[in-house]
Amino acid sequence: MSTEQSEVTAVDSELLIITGMSGAGRTTAAHALEDHGWYVVENLPPQMLGTLTELVARMHGAIPKLAVVMDVRSKALFPQVRENLALLSAAGVNYRVLFLDASDDLLVRRFEMGRRPHPLQGPGRILDGIAAEREVLRELREAADIVLDTTPMNVHALATAITELFSETGTVVLRLNVMSFGFKYGLPSDANYVADMRFIPNPHWVPELRRHTGLEADVSDFVLAAEGVEEFISAYLRALEPVFEGYRRENKHYATLAVGCTGGKHRSVAISEELARRLRQLPNVTVQVSHRDLGRE
């Protein structure tokens, strides 16, 4: 036992060890945890668990939720997992082990679809690699705090299961970017939804408003008071409600709502700000606003 391993320090962070069968969904689980604020370290050799917890301890709570993904790709190192977990326990480090499993048939299909060999397959068949991996992981599976069978799950169902198990709220938080833009400069390439504000009278043709922007009260008041604007905003937000619910069901966490006018200076800016204000009143939604073309002439 090395000195470094024997001096593991207890940490205040929540520590989750993610392991399991290759092809059972470790990467999907890791991404779902990242979406809920976990700091994820993938493919960590077991011998580095102690070093990692030491580093986290020195950060004094800067990483409150730490997830470590370990698999048998480093098969020469993996047999020491139980020994290194025992060192954590002896040092008073609280951790949980999540083991992801799936049926042999499903694992075979996933490897065949990906056209990649199993990491323990060698010159044999995929099933030979799966059998070898089950033997290597047998004791760890028996000692796991949570064993999750992903056989009946697609990636969305697995992400939902991880959300329910490990997020603080159990509810997917949507992160929305409301972006104003000018059509004459092109559509935003990352827009999920595009709204056209060119039905609103253009402040550009009002001399006292032309030099100002939709961030200023005079222009914003002019735009929001225009005929049909309130009806549009209310209807647009109602139309987005089932979309947001669908995003949560499918574990989609990010969306960009693009709002355009001719130059991206007046109408789209004012409407983006008002949409963002109202969206922030919804539960489990965070909103940021960006104005892509506001500085253009």
C-alpha positions in Angstrom: 0.0 0.0 0.0 1.5 3.3 -1.0 1.7 6.3 1.4 -0.5 8.3 -0.9 -3.2 5.7 -0.8 -3.1 5.3 3.0 -3.5 9.1 3.6 -6.9 9.5 2.0 -8.8 12.4 3.5 -12.5 12.5 4.1 -14.4 14.9 1.9 -17.6 16.9 2.3 -18.5 16.3 -1.3 -21.1 13.7 -2.3 -19.1 10.9 -4.1 -20.7 8.5 -6.6 -18.8 5.7 -8.2 -20.4 4.7 -11.6 -19.4 1.4 -13.0 -21.1 -1.6 -14.7 -21.2 -3.5 -17.9 -19.7 -2.0 -21.1 -22.6 -0.9 -23.3 -25.0 -0.6 -20.3 -25.1 3.2 -20.4 -22.3 4.7 -18.3 -21.7 7.6 -20.7 -25.4 8.5 -20.8 -25.5 8.4 -17.0 -22.5 10.6 -16.7 -24.0 13.2 -19.1 -27.2 13.2 -17.1 -25.3 13.8 -13.9 -23.3 16.6 -15.5 -26.6 18.3 -16.5 -27.6 18.3 -12.8 -24.4 19.9 -11.6 -22.2 16.9 -10.8 -18.5 17.1 -11.6 -17.8 13.9 -13.6 -14.4 12.2 -14.0 -14.5 9.4 -16.6 -12.3 6.3 -16.9 -10.4 7.0 -13.7 -7.9 4.2 -12.7 -8.8 2.9 -9.3 -5.4 3.7 -7.9 -6.2 7.4 -8.4 -9.4 7.5 -6.2 -7.4 8.4 -3.1 -5.5 11.2 -5.0 -8.7 12.6 -6.4 -10.5 12.7 -3.0 -7.4 14.4 -1.6 -7.6 17.1 -4.3 -11.4 17.6 -3.7 -10.9 17.8 0.0 -8.4 20.6 -0.4 -11.0 22.6 -2.4 -13.2 23.0 0.6 -16.6 22.3 -0.9 -15.9 23.8 -4.3 -17.0 20.5 -5.9 -20.1 19.5 -3.8 -21.1 16.5 -6.1 -18.4 14.3 -7.6 -19.0 11.3 -9.8 -16.3 8.9 -11.0 -16.8 6.6 -13.9 -14.7 3.4 -13.8 -14.7 0.5 -16.3 -12.6 -2.4 -17.4 -10.8 -0.8 -20.2 -7.9 -0.5 -17.9 -8.3 -4.2 -17.1 -4.9 -4.6 -15.5 -5.9 -2.0 -12.9 -9.5 -2.8 -12.4 -9.1 -5.8 -10.0 -7.8 -3.3 -7.4 -11.2 -1.4 -7.3 -12.4 -3.1 -4.1 -9.1 -2.5 -2.4 -9.2 1.2 -3.2 -12.8 1.5 -2.2 -11.9 -0.1 1.1 -9.3 2.6 1.6 -11.9 5.3 1.1 -14.2 3.6 3.7 -11.3 3.4 6.2 -10.7 7.1 5.8 -14.3 7.9 6.5 -15.1 8.9 2.9 -18.8 8.4 2.2 -19.6 7.2 -1.2 -22.1 5.2 -3.2 -21.7 2.7 -6.0 -24.0 2.8 -9.0 -23.8 -0.4 -11.1 -25.4 -0.3 -14.6 -26.3 -3.7 -16.1 -28.2 -5.0 -19.1 -29.0 -8.3 -20.7 -26.4 -10.1 -22.8 -28.6 -9.9 -25.9 -28.9 -6.2 -25.6 -25.2 -5.7 -25.0 -24.4 -7.8 -28.0 -26.8 -5.7 -30.2 -25.3 -2.5 -28.9 -21.7 -3.6 -29.7 -22.8 -4.8 -33.1 -24.5 -1.6 -33.9 -21.4 0.4 -32.9 -19.2 -2.0 -34.8 -16.7 -2.0 -32.0 -15.2 -5.0 -30.1 -15.9 -5.6 -26.5 -12.9 -4.4 -24.4 -12.4 -8.0 -23.0 -13.3 -9.8 -26.2 -9.8 -10.6 -27.4 -9.8 -13.0 -30.4 -13.2 -14.4 -29.3 -16.8 -13.4 -29.7 -18.6 -10.4 -28.1 -20.3 -12.9 -25.8 -16.9 -14.1 -24.6 -16.0 -10.6 -23.7 -19.3 -10.0 -21.9 -18.9 -13.2 -19.9 -15.3 -12.2 -18.9 -16.5 -8.8 -17.8 -19.3 -10.2 -15.7 -16.8 -12.3 -13.8 -14.4 -9.3 -13.3 -17.3 -7.2 -12.0 -19.2 -9.9 -10.0 -18.0 -8.8 -6.5 -18.5 -5.1 -7.3 -22.0 -5.7 -8.5 -22.9 -7.6 -5.3 -21.5 -4.7 -3.2 -23.1 -1.9 -5.2 -25.6 0.4 -3.5 -27.7 0.7 -6.6 -28.0 -1.8 -9.5 -29.9 -0.3 -12.4 -31.0 -2.6 -15.2 -31.0 -0.6 -18.4 -32.3 -3.3 -20.7 -35.8 -1.8 -21.2 -34.4 1.8 -21.4 -33.5 4.0 -24.3 -31.1 6.9 -23.6 -33.9 9.2 -22.6 -35.4 6.8 -20.1 -32.0 6.2 -18.6 -31.4 9.9 -18.2 -34.8 10.2 -16.6 -33.9 7.4 -14.2 -30.6 9.1 -13.3 -32.4 12.4 -12.8 -34.9 10.8 -10.4 -32.1 9.0 -8.4 -29.5 11.7 -8.1 -30.8 15.2 -8.9 -31.7 17.5 -6.0 -35.2 18.3 -7.3 -36.0 15.3 -9.4 -37.1 17.7 -12.1 -35.2 18.6 -15.2 -34.3 22.3 -15.2 -34.5 23.8 -18.7 -31.9 26.3 -19.7 -33.2 28.7 -22.3 -31.3 31.2 -24.4 -33.5 33.9 -25.8 -31.6 35.4 -28.7 -32.5 38.5 -30.8 -31.1 38.7 -34.3 -31.4 40.5 -37.6 -32.7 38.5 -40.6 -30.5 40.5 -42.9 -27.5 39.0 -41.2 -28.8 35.4 -41.5 -30.6 32.9 -39.2 -28.8 31.7 -36.1 -27.5 28.2 -36.8 -28.3 26.9 -33.3 -31.9 28.2 -33.1 -34.5 25.6 -32.0 -37.4 28.0 -32.6 -37.5 31.2 -34.7 -40.1 33.9 -34.2 -40.4 36.7 -36.8 -41.1 40.2 -35.4 -41.3 42.0 -38.7 -45.1 42.2 -38.4 -44.5 45.0 -35.8 -44.1 48.6 -37.0 -40.4 49.4 -37.3 -39.0 52.0 -34.9 -36.3 52.6 -37.4 -38.8 54.8 -39.3 -39.6 56.9 -36.3 -36.9 59.6 -36.3 -36.8 60.0 -32.5 -36.4 56.2 -32.0 -34.1 55.3 -34.8 -30.8 55.9 -33.0 -31.9 54.0 -29.9 -32.3 50.2 -29.2 -34.9 47.8 -27.9 -33.1 47.9 -24.5 -34.3 51.4 -24.0 -37.7 52.2 -22.5 -38.9 54.5 -25.3 -38.3 51.8 -28.0 -39.5 49.0 -25.8 -42.8 50.8 -24.9 -43.4 51.5 -28.6 -42.8 47.9 -29.6 -44.8 46.3 -26.8 -47.8 48.7 -27.3 -48.1 47.9 -31.0 -51.2 46.1 -32.2 -51.1 42.3 -31.9 -47.9 42.2 -29.8 -49.5 41.2 -26.5 -51.6 38.5 -28.3 -48.5 37.2 -30.0 -46.4 36.9 -26.8 -49.3 35.3 -24.8 -50.0 32.8 -27.6 -46.3 32.0 -28.2 -45.7 31.2 -24.5 -48.8 29.0 -24.4 -47.5 27.2 -27.5 -44.2 26.6 -25.8 -45.7 25.0 -22.7 -46.1 21.5 -24.2 -42.7 21.8 -25.9 -41.1 22.4 -22.5 -42.9 19.4 -21.0 -41.8 17.3 -23.9 -38.2 18.5 -23.4 -38.4 17.3 -19.8 -39.7 13.9 -20.7 -36.9 13.5 -23.2 -34.3 14.9 -20.9 -33.5 17.8 -23.2 -32.0 20.6 -21.1 -31.1 23.4 -23.5 -33.0 25.3 -26.1 -32.4 28.6 -28.1 -35.5 30.7 -28.9 -34.4 33.1 -31.7 -36.4 36.3 -32.1 -35.8 38.2 -35.4 -36.5 41.5 -37.0 -34.8 43.2 -39.9 -31.7 44.5 -38.3 -31.8 43.0 -34.8 -31.7 46.4 -33.1 -35.2 47.4 -32.1 -38.2 45.0 -32.3 -36.4 41.7 -31.7 -34.5 43.1 -28.8 -37.5 44.4 -27.0 -39.6 41.3 -27.6 -36.7 39.0 -26.5 -36.4 41.0 -23.2 -40.1 40.7 -22.6 -40.2 37.0 -23.4 -37.3 36.3 -21.1 -39.0 38.3 -18.3 -42.1 36.1 -18.5 -40.2 32.9 -19.0 -38.3 33.5 -15.8 -41.6 33.3 -13.9 -42.0 29.6 -14.9 -40.9 26.9 -12.5 -37.6 24.9 -13.2 -36.5 27.2 -16.0 -33.4 29.4 -16.2 -33.2 32.0 -18.9 -30.4 34.1 -20.4 -30.8 36.7 -23.1 -28.3 37.5 -25.9 -28.5 40.0 -28.7 -26.5 38.8 -31.6 -26.7 41.7 -33.9 -27.3 44.6 -31.5 -23.9 46.3 -32.2 -24.1 46.1 -35.9 -24.9 49.2 -38.0 
